[in-house]
Amino acid sequence: MELIRETVFEHEEGRETATITAAEQWSVNLLKKLAVEYPEQVTIYENKDGSIFAHVPFKWMRLKPTRVMSEAQKEALAEARKKIRR
């Protein structure tokens, strides 16, 4: 049987924390890093299989769509960055 690697975010209305169950390595690493940086705000419970169960502030949770830009917009942004670096 193949082990399923997933990251699941849960939140109950009215609660200030969200729960994350993580088995994907990127999310495990990120949550462990955040627990070191913000020990008062992040609580982690590690499972024997390497996955983790964590509580984080709900305010941190958001969905952010990938920004889509035209070639003209990309060129304009590149020019603006060049000017800033000078």
PDB file of N, CA, C and O in Angstrom:
ATOM      1  N   MET A   1       0.841  -1.187   0.000  1.00  0.00           N
ATOM      2  CA  MET A   1       0.000   0.000   0.000  1.00  0.00           C
ATOM      3  C   MET A   1       0.880   1.242   0.000  1.00  0.00           C
ATOM      4  O   MET A   1       1.811   1.354   0.798  1.00  0.00           O
ATOM      5  N   GLU A   2       0.584   2.162  -0.887  1.00  0.00           N
ATOM      6  CA  GLU A   2       1.364   3.385  -1.027  1.00  0.00           C
ATOM      7  C   GLU A   2       0.918   4.427   0.001  1.00  0.00           C
ATOM      8  O   GLU A   2      -0.275   4.634   0.224  1.00  0.00           O
ATOM      9  N   LEU A   3       1.904   5.074   0.616  1.00  0.00           N
ATOM     10  CA  LEU A   3       1.624   6.120   1.599  1.00  0.00           C
ATOM     11  C   LEU A   3       1.204   7.395   0.874  1.00  0.00           C
ATOM     12  O   LEU A   3       1.888   7.838  -0.048  1.00  0.00           O
ATOM     13  N   ILE A   4       0.098   7.979   1.282  1.00  0.00           N
ATOM     14  CA  ILE A   4      -0.394   9.210   0.670  1.00  0.00           C
ATOM     15  C   ILE A   4       0.240  10.391   1.385  1.00  0.00           C
ATOM     16  O   ILE A   4       0.150  10.506   2.608  1.00  0.00           O
ATOM     17  N   ARG A   5       0.873  11.258   0.634  1.00  0.00           N
ATOM     18  CA  ARG A   5       1.486  12.477   1.174  1.00  0.00           C
ATOM     19  C   ARG A   5       0.563  13.638   0.840  1.00  0.00           C
ATOM     20  O   ARG A   5       0.351  13.952  -0.331  1.00  0.00           O
ATOM     21  N   GLU A   6       0.020  14.268   1.858  1.00  0.00           N
ATOM     22  CA  GLU A   6      -0.891  15.384   1.633  1.00  0.00           C
ATOM     23  C   GLU A   6      -0.730  16.414   2.740  1.00  0.00           C
ATOM     24  O   GLU A   6      -0.147  16.139   3.788  1.00  0.00           O
ATOM     25  N   THR A   7      -1.258  17.604   2.486  1.00  0.00           N
ATOM     26  CA  THR A   7      -1.314  18.664   3.482  1.00  0.00           C
ATOM     27  C   THR A   7      -2.759  19.119   3.545  1.00  0.00           C
ATOM     28  O   THR A   7      -3.352  19.475   2.527  1.00  0.00           O
ATOM     29  N   VAL A   8      -3.330  19.106   4.758  1.00  0.00           N
ATOM     30  CA  VAL A   8      -4.738  19.426   4.929  1.00  0.00           C
ATOM     31  C   VAL A   8      -4.864  20.590   5.914  1.00  0.00           C
ATOM     32  O   VAL A   8      -4.293  20.557   7.004  1.00  0.00           O
ATOM     33  N   PHE A   9      -5.609  21.604   5.520  1.00  0.00           N
ATOM     34  CA  PHE A   9      -5.865  22.773   6.358  1.00  0.00           C
ATOM     35  C   PHE A   9      -7.310  22.698   6.844  1.00  0.00           C
ATOM     36  O   PHE A   9      -8.222  22.438   6.059  1.00  0.00           O
ATOM     37  N   GLU A  10      -7.513  22.924   8.136  1.00  0.00           N
ATOM     38  CA  GLU A  10      -8.861  22.894   8.698  1.00  0.00           C
ATOM     39  C   GLU A  10      -9.085  24.126   9.565  1.00  0.00           C
ATOM     40  O   GLU A  10      -8.177  24.599  10.248  1.00  0.00           O
ATOM     41  N   HIS A  11     -10.299  24.630   9.523  1.00  0.00           N
ATOM     42  CA  HIS A  11     -10.654  25.758  10.384  1.00  0.00           C
ATOM     43  C   HIS A  11     -12.129  25.678  10.727  1.00  0.00           C
ATOM     44  O   HIS A  11     -12.968  25.387   9.875  1.00  0.00           O
ATOM     45  N   GLU A  12     -12.428  25.943  11.993  1.00  0.00           N
ATOM     46  CA  GLU A  12     -13.814  26.002  12.436  1.00  0.00           C
ATOM     47  C   GLU A  12     -14.179  27.458  12.674  1.00  0.00           C
ATOM     48  O   GLU A  12     -13.432  28.198  13.316  1.00  0.00           O
ATOM     49  N   GLU A  13     -15.326  27.865  12.157  1.00  0.00           N
ATOM     50  CA  GLU A  13     -15.779  29.246  12.304  1.00  0.00           C
ATOM     51  C   GLU A  13     -15.734  29.666  13.774  1.00  0.00           C
ATOM     52  O   GLU A  13     -16.170  28.934  14.663  1.00  0.00           O
ATOM     53  N   GLY A  14     -15.197  30.858  14.001  1.00  0.00           N
ATOM     54  CA  GLY A  14     -15.130  31.410  15.346  1.00  0.00           C
ATOM     55  C   GLY A  14     -13.836  31.106  16.087  1.00  0.00           C
ATOM     56  O   GLY A  14     -13.566  31.717  17.121  1.00  0.00           O
ATOM     57  N   ARG A  15     -13.038  30.187  15.589  1.00  0.00           N
ATOM     58  CA  ARG A  15     -11.766  29.861  16.241  1.00  0.00           C
ATOM     59  C   ARG A  15     -10.644  30.735  15.698  1.00  0.00           C
ATOM     60  O   ARG A  15     -10.642  31.104  14.524  1.00  0.00           O
ATOM     61  N   GLU A  16      -9.699  31.058  16.559  1.00  0.00           N
ATOM     62  CA  GLU A  16      -8.572  31.903  16.152  1.00  0.00           C
ATOM     63  C   GLU A  16      -7.411  31.101  15.575  1.00  0.00           C
ATOM     64  O   GLU A  16      -6.453  31.675  15.057  1.00  0.00           O
ATOM     65  N   THR A  17      -7.495  29.760  15.666  1.00  0.00           N
ATOM     66  CA  THR A  17      -6.424  28.926  15.131  1.00  0.00           C
ATOM     67  C   THR A  17      -6.937  28.040  14.007  1.00  0.00           C
ATOM     68  O   THR A  17      -8.122  27.713  13.931  1.00  0.00           O
ATOM     69  N   ALA A  18      -6.010  27.664  13.142  1.00  0.00           N
ATOM     70  CA  ALA A  18      -6.279  26.691  12.094  1.00  0.00           C
ATOM     71  C   ALA A  18      -5.437  25.463  12.413  1.00  0.00           C
ATOM     72  O   ALA A  18      -4.398  25.565  13.066  1.00  0.00           O
ATOM     73  N   THR A  19      -5.886  24.318  11.955  1.00  0.00           N
ATOM     74  CA  THR A  19      -5.164  23.074  12.161  1.00  0.00           C
ATOM     75  C   THR A  19      -4.632  22.604  10.821  1.00  0.00           C
ATOM     76  O   THR A  19      -5.343  22.618   9.816  1.00  0.00           O
ATOM     77  N   ILE A  20      -3.371  22.187  10.819  1.00  0.00           N
ATOM     78  CA  ILE A  20      -2.757  21.677   9.598  1.00  0.00           C
ATOM     79  C   ILE A  20      -2.226  20.281   9.877  1.00  0.00           C
ATOM     80  O   ILE A  20      -1.465  20.072  10.822  1.00  0.00           O
ATOM     81  N   THR A  21      -2.630  19.337   9.055  1.00  0.00           N
ATOM     82  CA  THR A  21      -2.070  17.995   9.087  1.00  0.00           C
ATOM     83  C   THR A  21      -1.190  17.900   7.850  1.00  0.00           C
ATOM     84  O   THR A  21      -1.671  18.052   6.727  1.00  0.00           O
ATOM     85  N   ALA A  22       0.096  17.649   8.055  1.00  0.00           N
ATOM     86  CA  ALA A  22       1.040  17.719   6.935  1.00  0.00           C
ATOM     87  C   ALA A  22       1.906  16.466   6.838  1.00  0.00           C
ATOM     88  O   ALA A  22       2.498  16.022   7.821  1.00  0.00           O
ATOM     89  N   ALA A  23       1.965  15.909   5.629  1.00  0.00           N
ATOM     90  CA  ALA A  23       2.854  14.797   5.342  1.00  0.00           C
ATOM     91  C   ALA A  23       3.766  15.120   4.161  1.00  0.00           C
ATOM     92  O   ALA A  23       4.775  14.445   3.956  1.00  0.00           O
ATOM     93  N   GLU A  24       3.419  16.150   3.380  1.00  0.00           N
ATOM     94  CA  GLU A  24       4.291  16.576   2.276  1.00  0.00           C
ATOM     95  C   GLU A  24       5.513  17.261   2.885  1.00  0.00           C
ATOM     96  O   GLU A  24       5.379  18.079   3.795  1.00  0.00           O
ATOM     97  N   GLN A  25       6.692  16.931   2.391  1.00  0.00           N
ATOM     98  CA  GLN A  25       7.920  17.416   3.012  1.00  0.00           C
ATOM     99  C   GLN A  25       8.034  18.937   3.023  1.00  0.00           C
ATOM    100  O   GLN A  25       8.548  19.504   3.987  1.00  0.00           O
ATOM    101  N   TRP A  26       7.565  19.609   1.974  1.00  0.00           N
ATOM    102  CA  TRP A  26       7.657  21.073   1.942  1.00  0.00           C
ATOM    103  C   TRP A  26       6.860  21.694   3.078  1.00  0.00           C
ATOM    104  O   TRP A  26       7.308  22.664   3.689  1.00  0.00           O
ATOM    105  N   SER A  27       5.670  21.142   3.373  1.00  0.00           N
ATOM    106  CA  SER A  27       4.839  21.725   4.418  1.00  0.00           C
ATOM    107  C   SER A  27       5.352  21.363   5.811  1.00  0.00           C
ATOM    108  O   SER A  27       5.259  22.174   6.733  1.00  0.00           O
ATOM    109  N   VAL A  28       5.889  20.164   5.972  1.00  0.00           N
ATOM    110  CA  VAL A  28       6.499  19.772   7.247  1.00  0.00           C
ATOM    111  C   VAL A  28       7.663  20.696   7.554  1.00  0.00           C
ATOM    112  O   VAL A  28       7.773  21.215   8.665  1.00  0.00           O
ATOM    113  N   ASN A  29       8.540  20.905   6.566  1.00  0.00           N
ATOM    114  CA  ASN A  29       9.704  21.784   6.767  1.00  0.00           C
ATOM    115  C   ASN A  29       9.282  23.217   7.087  1.00  0.00           C
ATOM    116  O   ASN A  29       9.848  23.850   7.979  1.00  0.00           O
ATOM    117  N   LEU A  30       8.299  23.722   6.365  1.00  0.00           N
ATOM    118  CA  LEU A  30       7.829  25.091   6.592  1.00  0.00           C
ATOM    119  C   LEU A  30       7.254  25.246   7.991  1.00  0.00           C
ATOM    120  O   LEU A  30       7.570  26.211   8.687  1.00  0.00           O
ATOM    121  N   LEU A  31       6.426  24.322   8.405  1.00  0.00           N
ATOM    122  CA  LEU A  31       5.817  24.415   9.727  1.00  0.00           C
ATOM    123  C   LEU A  31       6.854  24.302  10.844  1.00  0.00           C
ATOM    124  O   LEU A  31       6.751  24.997  11.855  1.00  0.00           O
ATOM    125  N   LYS A  32       7.840  23.441  10.670  1.00  0.00           N
ATOM    126  CA  LYS A  32       8.905  23.327  11.676  1.00  0.00           C
ATOM    127  C   LYS A  32       9.699  24.633  11.769  1.00  0.00           C
ATOM    128  O   LYS A  32      10.060  25.072  12.861  1.00  0.00           O
ATOM    129  N   LYS A  33       9.965  25.244  10.623  1.00  0.00           N
ATOM    130  CA  LYS A  33      10.677  26.530  10.607  1.00  0.00           C
ATOM    131  C   LYS A  33       9.846  27.602  11.315  1.00  0.00           C
ATOM    132  O   LYS A  33      10.376  28.370  12.117  1.00  0.00           O
ATOM    133  N   LEU A  34       8.566  27.652  11.023  1.00  0.00           N
ATOM    134  CA  LEU A  34       7.690  28.637  11.656  1.00  0.00           C
ATOM    135  C   LEU A  34       7.592  28.411  13.167  1.00  0.00           C
ATOM    136  O   LEU A  34       7.488  29.369  13.933  1.00  0.00           O
ATOM    137  N   ALA A  35       7.624  27.153  13.595  1.00  0.00           N
ATOM    138  CA  ALA A  35       7.557  26.851  15.030  1.00  0.00           C
ATOM    139  C   ALA A  35       8.790  27.366  15.758  1.00  0.00           C
ATOM    140  O   ALA A  35       8.706  27.765  16.920  1.00  0.00           O
ATOM    141  N   VAL A  36       9.941  27.359  15.079  1.00  0.00           N
ATOM    142  CA  VAL A  36      11.169  27.894  15.677  1.00  0.00           C
ATOM    143  C   VAL A  36      11.100  29.424  15.728  1.00  0.00           C
ATOM    144  O   VAL A  36      11.467  30.035  16.732  1.00  0.00           O
ATOM    145  N   GLU A  37      10.632  30.029  14.653  1.00  0.00           N
ATOM    146  CA  GLU A  37      10.551  31.488  14.572  1.00  0.00           C
ATOM    147  C   GLU A  37       9.440  32.077  15.438  1.00  0.00           C
ATOM    148  O   GLU A  37       9.588  33.177  15.970  1.00  0.00           O
ATOM    149  N   TYR A  38       8.341  31.361  15.582  1.00  0.00           N
ATOM    150  CA  TYR A  38       7.170  31.855  16.315  1.00  0.00           C
ATOM    151  C   TYR A  38       6.677  30.798  17.316  1.00  0.00           C
ATOM    152  O   TYR A  38       5.562  30.296  17.176  1.00  0.00           O
ATOM    153  N   PRO A  39       7.483  30.460  18.311  1.00  0.00           N
ATOM    154  CA  PRO A  39       7.096  29.375  19.230  1.00  0.00           C
ATOM    155  C   PRO A  39       5.820  29.645  20.018  1.00  0.00           C
ATOM    156  O   PRO A  39       5.152  28.703  20.445  1.00  0.00           O
ATOM    157  N   GLU A  40       5.470  30.914  20.220  1.00  0.00           N
ATOM    158  CA  GLU A  40       4.248  31.234  20.971  1.00  0.00           C
ATOM    159  C   GLU A  40       2.998  31.051  20.122  1.00  0.00           C
ATOM    160  O   GLU A  40       1.896  30.932  20.657  1.00  0.00           O
ATOM    161  N   GLN A  41       3.161  31.026  18.796  1.00  0.00           N
ATOM    162  CA  GLN A  41       2.013  30.992  17.902  1.00  0.00           C
ATOM    163  C   GLN A  41       1.824  29.665  17.173  1.00  0.00           C
ATOM    164  O   GLN A  41       0.744  29.391  16.649  1.00  0.00           O
ATOM    165  N   VAL A  42       2.872  28.840  17.137  1.00  0.00           N
ATOM    166  CA  VAL A  42       2.810  27.584  16.387  1.00  0.00           C
ATOM    167  C   VAL A  42       3.064  26.411  17.331  1.00  0.00           C
ATOM    168  O   VAL A  42       4.079  26.369  18.026  1.00  0.00           O
ATOM    169  N   THR A  43       2.136  25.467  17.346  1.00  0.00           N
ATOM    170  CA  THR A  43       2.291  24.259  18.143  1.00  0.00           C
ATOM    171  C   THR A  43       2.329  23.075  17.201  1.00  0.00           C
ATOM    172  O   THR A  43       1.461  22.932  16.340  1.00  0.00           O
ATOM    173  N   ILE A  44       3.339  22.219  17.361  1.00  0.00           N
ATOM    174  CA  ILE A  44       3.487  21.063  16.479  1.00  0.00           C
ATOM    175  C   ILE A  44       3.515  19.773  17.293  1.00  0.00           C
ATOM    176  O   ILE A  44       4.136  19.696  18.353  1.00  0.00           O
ATOM    177  N   TYR A  45       2.831  18.772  16.769  1.00  0.00           N
ATOM    178  CA  TYR A  45       2.870  17.418  17.317  1.00  0.00           C
ATOM    179  C   TYR A  45       3.378  16.527  16.194  1.00  0.00           C
ATOM    180  O   TYR A  45       2.768  16.469  15.126  1.00  0.00           O
ATOM    181  N   GLU A  46       4.485  15.832  16.422  1.00  0.00           N
ATOM    182  CA  GLU A  46       5.066  14.984  15.384  1.00  0.00           C
ATOM    183  C   GLU A  46       4.573  13.551  15.523  1.00  0.00           C
ATOM    184  O   GLU A  46       4.475  13.020  16.629  1.00  0.00           O
ATOM    185  N   ASN A  47       4.264  12.936  14.391  1.00  0.00           N
ATOM    186  CA  ASN A  47       3.821  11.547  14.349  1.00  0.00           C
ATOM    187  C   ASN A  47       5.007  10.637  14.027  1.00  0.00           C
ATOM    188  O   ASN A  47       6.015  11.099  13.491  1.00  0.00           O
ATOM    189  N   LYS A  48       4.894   9.372  14.345  1.00  0.00           N
ATOM    190  CA  LYS A  48       5.983   8.411  14.121  1.00  0.00           C
ATOM    191  C   LYS A  48       6.348   8.265  12.645  1.00  0.00           C
ATOM    192  O   LYS A  48       7.485   7.932  12.313  1.00  0.00           O
ATOM    193  N   ASP A  49       5.383   8.514  11.764  1.00  0.00           N
ATOM    194  CA  ASP A  49       5.637   8.351  10.328  1.00  0.00           C
ATOM    195  C   ASP A  49       6.279   9.580   9.681  1.00  0.00           C
ATOM    196  O   ASP A  49       6.501   9.595   8.470  1.00  0.00           O
ATOM    197  N   GLY A  50       6.582  10.617  10.486  1.00  0.00           N
ATOM    198  CA  GLY A  50       7.214  11.820   9.946  1.00  0.00           C
ATOM    199  C   GLY A  50       6.233  12.932   9.629  1.00  0.00           C
ATOM    200  O   GLY A  50       6.645  14.065   9.381  1.00  0.00           O
ATOM    201  N   SER A  51       4.954  12.632   9.632  1.00  0.00           N
ATOM    202  CA  SER A  51       3.960  13.676   9.395  1.00  0.00           C
ATOM    203  C   SER A  51       3.779  14.476  10.680  1.00  0.00           C
ATOM    204  O   SER A  51       4.208  14.044  11.750  1.00  0.00           O
ATOM    205  N   ILE A  52       3.147  15.633  10.575  1.00  0.00           N
ATOM    206  CA  ILE A  52       2.929  16.465  11.747  1.00  0.00           C
ATOM    207  C   ILE A  52       1.494  16.974  11.788  1.00  0.00           C
ATOM    208  O   ILE A  52       0.781  16.995  10.785  1.00  0.00           O
ATOM    209  N   PHE A  53       1.107  17.379  12.978  1.00  0.00           N
ATOM    210  CA  PHE A  53      -0.191  17.977  13.251  1.00  0.00           C
ATOM    211  C   PHE A  53       0.142  19.303  13.908  1.00  0.00           C
ATOM    212  O   PHE A  53       0.845  19.321  14.919  1.00  0.00           O
ATOM    213  N   ALA A  54      -0.339  20.416  13.367  1.00  0.00           N
ATOM    214  CA  ALA A  54       0.063  21.724  13.879  1.00  0.00           C
ATOM    215  C   ALA A  54      -1.130  22.659  14.032  1.00  0.00           C
ATOM    216  O   ALA A  54      -2.136  22.547  13.331  1.00  0.00           O
ATOM    217  N   HIS A  55      -0.979  23.585  14.976  1.00  0.00           N
ATOM    218  CA  HIS A  55      -1.942  24.669  15.155  1.00  0.00           C
ATOM    219  C   HIS A  55      -1.217  25.970  14.839  1.00  0.00           C
ATOM    220  O   HIS A  55      -0.127  26.221  15.353  1.00  0.00           O
ATOM    221  N   VAL A  56      -1.827  26.795  13.991  1.00  0.00           N
ATOM    222  CA  VAL A  56      -1.262  28.088  13.616  1.00  0.00           C
ATOM    223  C   VAL A  56      -2.364  29.143  13.683  1.00  0.00           C
ATOM    224  O   VAL A  56      -3.543  28.792  13.656  1.00  0.00           O
ATOM    225  N   PRO A  57      -2.010  30.429  13.771  1.00  0.00           N
ATOM    226  CA  PRO A  57      -3.044  31.467  13.767  1.00  0.00           C
ATOM    227  C   PRO A  57      -3.853  31.436  12.467  1.00  0.00           C
ATOM    228  O   PRO A  57      -3.288  31.342  11.378  1.00  0.00           O
ATOM    229  N   PHE A  58      -5.155  31.515  12.592  1.00  0.00           N
ATOM    230  CA  PHE A  58      -6.013  31.507  11.408  1.00  0.00           C
ATOM    231  C   PHE A  58      -5.723  32.705  10.506  1.00  0.00           C
ATOM    232  O   PHE A  58      -5.881  32.622   9.288  1.00  0.00           O
ATOM    233  N   LYS A  59      -5.299  33.818  11.107  1.00  0.00           N
ATOM    234  CA  LYS A  59      -4.991  35.015  10.318  1.00  0.00           C
ATOM    235  C   LYS A  59      -3.910  34.753   9.277  1.00  0.00           C
ATOM    236  O   LYS A  59      -3.825  35.475   8.284  1.00  0.00           O
ATOM    237  N   TRP A  60      -3.089  33.741   9.484  1.00  0.00           N
ATOM    238  CA  TRP A  60      -2.026  33.415   8.535  1.00  0.00           C
ATOM    239  C   TRP A  60      -2.560  32.725   7.287  1.00  0.00           C
ATOM    240  O   TRP A  60      -1.876  32.693   6.264  1.00  0.00           O
ATOM    241  N   MET A  61      -3.750  32.182   7.350  1.00  0.00           N
ATOM    242  CA  MET A  61      -4.283  31.389   6.254  1.00  0.00           C
ATOM    243  C   MET A  61      -4.928  32.298   5.201  1.00  0.00           C
ATOM    244  O   MET A  61      -5.780  33.129   5.516  1.00  0.00           O
ATOM    245  N   ARG A  62      -4.510  32.122   3.968  1.00  0.00           N
ATOM    246  CA  ARG A  62      -5.136  32.867   2.873  1.00  0.00           C
ATOM    247  C   ARG A  62      -4.861  32.163   1.557  1.00  0.00           C
ATOM    248  O   ARG A  62      -3.876  31.439   1.417  1.00  0.00           O
ATOM    249  N   LEU A  63      -5.723  32.379   0.619  1.00  0.00           N
ATOM    250  CA  LEU A  63      -5.535  31.858  -0.726  1.00  0.00           C
ATOM    251  C   LEU A  63      -5.092  33.011  -1.606  1.00  0.00           C
ATOM    252  O   LEU A  63      -5.713  34.073  -1.617  1.00  0.00           O
ATOM    253  N   LYS A  64      -4.029  32.795  -2.332  1.00  0.00           N
ATOM    254  CA  LYS A  64      -3.493  33.857  -3.166  1.00  0.00           C
ATOM    255  C   LYS A  64      -3.257  33.301  -4.571  1.00  0.00           C
ATOM    256  O   LYS A  64      -2.306  32.551  -4.794  1.00  0.00           O
ATOM    257  N   PRO A  65      -4.116  33.668  -5.506  1.00  0.00           N
ATOM    258  CA  PRO A  65      -3.940  33.175  -6.875  1.00  0.00           C
ATOM    259  C   PRO A  65      -2.623  33.661  -7.484  1.00  0.00           C
ATOM    260  O   PRO A  65      -2.122  34.731  -7.135  1.00  0.00           O
ATOM    261  N   THR A  66      -2.078  32.873  -8.385  1.00  0.00           N
ATOM    262  CA  THR A  66      -0.864  33.242  -9.084  1.00  0.00           C
ATOM    263  C   THR A  66      -1.134  34.459  -9.969  1.00  0.00           C
ATOM    264  O   THR A  66      -2.143  34.518 -10.671  1.00  0.00           O
ATOM    265  N   ARG A  67      -0.236  35.408  -9.926  1.00  0.00           N
ATOM    266  CA  ARG A  67      -0.382  36.613 -10.729  1.00  0.00           C
ATOM    267  C   ARG A  67      -0.095  36.290 -12.190  1.00  0.00           C
ATOM    268  O   ARG A  67       0.930  35.685 -12.506  1.00  0.00           O
ATOM    269  N   VAL A  68      -0.990  36.689 -13.073  1.00  0.00           N
ATOM    270  CA  VAL A  68      -0.822  36.458 -14.504  1.00  0.00           C
ATOM    271  C   VAL A  68      -0.552  37.805 -15.156  1.00  0.00           C
ATOM    272  O   VAL A  68      -1.339  38.742 -15.020  1.00  0.00           O
ATOM    273  N   MET A  69       0.582  37.893 -15.875  1.00  0.00           N
ATOM    274  CA  MET A  69       0.957  39.154 -16.527  1.00  0.00           C
ATOM    275  C   MET A  69       1.203  38.925 -18.009  1.00  0.00           C
ATOM    276  O   MET A  69       1.667  37.862 -18.420  1.00  0.00           O
ATOM    277  N   SER A  70       0.885  39.935 -18.798  1.00  0.00           N
ATOM    278  CA  SER A  70       1.184  39.885 -20.226  1.00  0.00           C
ATOM    279  C   SER A  70       2.681  40.133 -20.408  1.00  0.00           C
ATOM    280  O   SER A  70       3.365  40.552 -19.474  1.00  0.00           O
ATOM    281  N   GLU A  71       3.176  39.876 -21.594  1.00  0.00           N
ATOM    282  CA  GLU A  71       4.604  40.125 -21.877  1.00  0.00           C
ATOM    283  C   GLU A  71       4.940  41.609 -21.694  1.00  0.00           C
ATOM    284  O   GLU A  71       6.020  41.944 -21.207  1.00  0.00           O
ATOM    285  N   ALA A  72       4.024  42.490 -22.082  1.00  0.00           N
ATOM    286  CA  ALA A  72       4.250  43.934 -21.932  1.00  0.00           C
ATOM    287  C   ALA A  72       4.356  44.307 -20.446  1.00  0.00           C
ATOM    288  O   ALA A  72       5.199  45.120 -20.066  1.00  0.00           O
ATOM    289  N   GLN A  73       3.508  43.715 -19.617  1.00  0.00           N
ATOM    290  CA  GLN A  73       3.559  43.989 -18.184  1.00  0.00           C
ATOM    291  C   GLN A  73       4.860  43.472 -17.570  1.00  0.00           C
ATOM    292  O   GLN A  73       5.440  44.120 -16.699  1.00  0.00           O
ATOM    293  N   LYS A  74       5.316  42.298 -18.028  1.00  0.00           N
ATOM    294  CA  LYS A  74       6.575  41.732 -17.528  1.00  0.00           C
ATOM    295  C   LYS A  74       7.749  42.638 -17.891  1.00  0.00           C
ATOM    296  O   LYS A  74       8.638  42.872 -17.073  1.00  0.00           O
ATOM    297  N   GLU A  75       7.743  43.140 -19.115  1.00  0.00           N
ATOM    298  CA  GLU A  75       8.817  44.034 -19.555  1.00  0.00           C
ATOM    299  C   GLU A  75       8.800  45.340 -18.763  1.00  0.00           C
ATOM    300  O   GLU A  75       9.853  45.842 -18.370  1.00  0.00           O
ATOM    301  N   ALA A  76       7.617  45.887 -18.529  1.00  0.00           N
ATOM    302  CA  ALA A  76       7.505  47.126 -17.756  1.00  0.00           C
ATOM    303  C   ALA A  76       7.987  46.915 -16.319  1.00  0.00           C
ATOM    304  O   ALA A  76       8.649  47.786 -15.755  1.00  0.00           O
ATOM    305  N   LEU A  77       7.669  45.791 -15.740  1.00  0.00           N
ATOM    306  CA  LEU A  77       8.115  45.483 -14.386  1.00  0.00           C
ATOM    307  C   LEU A  77       9.638  45.322 -14.344  1.00  0.00           C
ATOM    308  O   LEU A  77      10.288  45.794 -13.411  1.00  0.00           O
ATOM    309  N   ALA A  78      10.199  44.661 -15.345  1.00  0.00           N
ATOM    310  CA  ALA A  78      11.647  44.485 -15.414  1.00  0.00           C
ATOM    311  C   ALA A  78      12.347  45.841 -15.526  1.00  0.00           C
ATOM    312  O   ALA A  78      13.375  46.061 -14.886  1.00  0.00           O
ATOM    313  N   GLU A  79      11.808  46.734 -16.320  1.00  0.00           N
ATOM    314  CA  GLU A  79      12.381  48.080 -16.462  1.00  0.00           C
ATOM    315  C   GLU A  79      12.298  48.854 -15.145  1.00  0.00           C
ATOM    316  O   GLU A  79      13.253  49.527 -14.758  1.00  0.00           O
ATOM    317  N   ALA A  80      11.175  48.760 -14.468  1.00  0.00           N
ATOM    318  CA  ALA A  80      11.007  49.443 -13.180  1.00  0.00           C
ATOM    319  C   ALA A  80      12.008  48.923 -12.171  1.00  0.00           C
ATOM    320  O   ALA A  80      12.566  49.705 -11.400  1.00  0.00           O
ATOM    321  N   ARG A  81      12.250  47.621 -12.157  1.00  0.00           N
ATOM    322  CA  ARG A  81      13.246  47.037 -11.229  1.00  0.00           C
ATOM    323  C   ARG A  81      14.647  47.519 -11.552  1.00  0.00           C
ATOM    324  O   ARG A  81      15.436  47.792 -10.648  1.00  0.00           O
ATOM    325  N   LYS A  82      14.966  47.627 -12.848  1.00  0.00           N
ATOM    326  CA  LYS A  82      16.291  48.128 -13.245  1.00  0.00           C
ATOM    327  C   LYS A  82      16.514  49.537 -12.727  1.00  0.00           C
ATOM    328  O   LYS A  82      17.597  49.859 -12.238  1.00  0.00           O
ATOM    329  N   LYS A  83      15.484  50.384 -12.832  1.00  0.00           N
ATOM    330  CA  LYS A  83      15.596  51.769 -12.370  1.00  0.00           C
ATOM    331  C   LYS A  83      15.808  51.844 -10.859  1.00  0.00           C
ATOM    332  O   LYS A  83      16.564  52.684 -10.372  1.00  0.00           O
ATOM    333  N   ILE A  84      15.139  50.964 -10.130  1.00  0.00           N
ATOM    334  CA  ILE A  84      15.273  50.944  -8.662  1.00  0.00           C
ATOM    335  C   ILE A  84      16.682  50.534  -8.248  1.00  0.00           C
ATOM    336  O   ILE A  84      17.222  51.062  -7.276  1.00  0.00           O
ATOM    337  N   ARG A  85      17.277  49.602  -8.974  1.00  0.00           N
ATOM    338  CA  ARG A  85      18.605  49.078  -8.635  1.00  0.00           C
ATOM    339  C   ARG A  85      19.729  50.066  -8.918  1.00  0.00           C
ATOM    340  O   ARG A  85      20.828  49.922  -8.381  1.00  0.00           O
ATOM    341  N   ARG A  86      19.473  51.048  -9.738  1.00  0.00           N
ATOM    342  CA  ARG A  86      20.528  52.006 -10.099  1.00  0.00           C
ATOM    343  C   ARG A  86      20.846  52.947  -9.002  1.00  0.00           C
ATOM    344  O   ARG A  86      21.711  53.808  -9.158  1.00  0.00           O
TER     345      ARG A  86
END
